[in-house]
Amino acid sequence: MGLLDGLKSVLGVKAEADATRDADPDDLFGMSTAYITMEADLGYEPTGEAALCFADVDSTDFQDAIDEVESILDAGMVETGTRATFETDDHGYQWVVLHDNDFEDLLTSIHFAADTLVERRYGSRLLAALFSFEDVRSDQTVYWVYSFRRGAYYPFAPDPHDSHERNTSAEFKLDSNLSDEITVEDDKEYWYPLWPDRPGYHPWE
């Protein structure tokens, strides 16, 4: 499994140096209304997948925290059907990949996972949360990426016709339509493209 290109500098080292505040998982709940706008006004439906990325810590206490996250998500799966898998990429970053056709369940699960790490004093290890949407009419998949270090979302829209180009018009449209519902990163320098190491090989696939 490949790590998204540049994740270390994009959401890790550089974002830590330019961090605006401590991680606050409650920011994620802005997506609870934004996803409705995405579907009703823009034609983007949730794909049923989301992911949480965080940096590992070589300690027993951190592993206990991850075990607690896994237990919470396992218990939630019985109630909501949200399926969670835990992955480690080649660079040592950890991923919680969530699958559920109910977007609210996805959002609740990702918040539980992030909030547990914050409560266990590992909020500084949180890197990003990602939510994916698709417009089946145009075959366009877009992502809202939340940077815990920056405390803001930004859109990422890979061009469906070119594996290494961005659909900037789609990104700006997302920004203009959702900026009243979620906190969007003002500095577009931080709208980093999250290309997979291999085409079509994102951590949540």
N, C-alpha and C positions, 0 to 999 in steps of 0.2 A: 504494500500500500504506500503510495507516494504522498508526501506532504505538499500542500499548496506552495508553489514557488514563493520564496521570500517571506514566508510566514514569520521566521525568526526576527527579521528586521522590521517587518510590517507591523506585527501585533505584539512582538516581544521586546527586544532590546530598544529599538528606536521609540516605540510607543511608551515604554517605561520611562525613558528619558524625557519624553514630551507629555507625560501623563498629566491630566488636568485635575484628577481626583481619585479617591479610592473606588474600588469596584462597588457598584450598587445594583444588585439583581432586579430590584423593583423597576428599574428603567425598562426592563424587558416588557412589562405589561402595556406599554404604549402600543405594542403590536396587536393587542387584543381588539382595538378598533381599526387600526391601519389595515389589517388583512381584509376587513370587510370592504373598505374603500378600494383596495387592490382588486377585488373581485367585481364589485358592483360598478365602479366607475372606470376602471382601467382594463378589465377583462383578464386579469391574472388570477388564476386559481392556485391555492396551496397545493404543493406536490405531495404532501403527506410526510415530508422529511424535514428534519432540522438537526443541528449539531452544536455541541458545546466543546470548545477546545481549551485546554489548560496545560501548563508546564508541569512536569513531574518533579517530585522531591524524593530524594533517596532517604526515607525515614520510615520507621514503623508507624509513627503517629499519622503521617500522611496516608499511608496505605490503609490505616484504620478509617480515615475520613472517606477514602474512596469506597471502602467496603460499606460504609454507612450510606453513601450515595446509591450504591448498587442495591442495597436492601430496600431503600425508600422507593426506588424505581421498580423493583420487582414487586413490591406490595401494590404500587400504583397500577401495574399491568393487570393485576387481577380485577381491579375496579374499572379501569378505563380502557384497557386493551393496548396501551402504549407500549410498544416493544423497544427495548434499549439494548444496544450492543456497545461494548467497550473495546476500543482499538488503540494500539500504540503504533505510530508511524516510524519510519526508518530513522528519524531524527530525535526520537524520544518523546515527542509530544503526545499527550493523551487526548482521545476523542470519546465523547459520549454521543452516539448516533441514535436518534429517535425516529420511530416510524409510527404514524397514526394518521388516519384520514380526518380525525377531528382536530382542527387547529388549536382549539382552546386546551385540549388535553396535551398537545405538544408543548404549548407555551407554559402550562402549569408544571409539566415535568422538567422542562429545562430550567425553570425558575427554582424548583425544589433542589435540583442538582447544584446550581450555582450558589444558592443561598446556604446550603449545607457547608460548602467549602468556605464561604465567608464566615459562618458561625464557628467553624473549626480553625479560624485564623489563617486560612489559605486563600483569601481573596486576591492577594497579589499574584497568585499563580494563574488566575483566570485570564484568558486571552481574548476569546471571541465567542459570540453566538451567531449562528447563521440560520436564516429562514429562506426556503426556496419556493418560488412561484413560477407558473408556466402559463403562457398564452398559447393554447393549442392551435389557434388560427394562424399564427405566424411562426410557430415552432420556436418561440423566444422564451428562454428560461432566464429569470432574473433572481438576484439574491439581495436580501437586506442583511448586511453584516453589522453586528453591534460590537464595537471595541470597548471592552471594560476599562481599558487604560485611558481612553479618551472620553468615555461617558456619552457616546453618540453613535448613531447609525450612519451608514452610508450605503448607497445602492451600487451593485455591480451587475452589469448586463453583458455577458460575453456575446459577441456577434455569432448568430447561429450558422452563418455562412463562411466564417473565417475563424479557425480555432485559436487564433492569438490576437484578435482584435476586439475592441469593446464597441458596443452600441451606445455611444455617448448620448444620442438623442433620447434613447429609452431611459438612461440614467437621469438626465436632466428633467425628463417628464415625471419620473418617480419622485424626484426631489421636490418639484413644484407642487405636486399633488398631495404629498404626505408630510410636508414640513410643518403643517399645523397640528399634526397628530402625534408625531414622534420627533425627538431631538435629532436633527440631521447635522452631521459634521459640517461646519461652515467653511473650514479650510480644505479646499478640494485637493490639496497636496496629500491629504490623508485618505483620499478615496483610492486606496491601493487595489489594483487588479489582483485577484486571487486565482491565478492560473494553476491548474493541477500539474503535477510532475509529468503525467501522461494524459493524452486527450481522453476526456470522458471518465477520468479516474479521480473524482472528488472523494474525500474521506467518508461521506455519508452514502456512497453508492456501493 
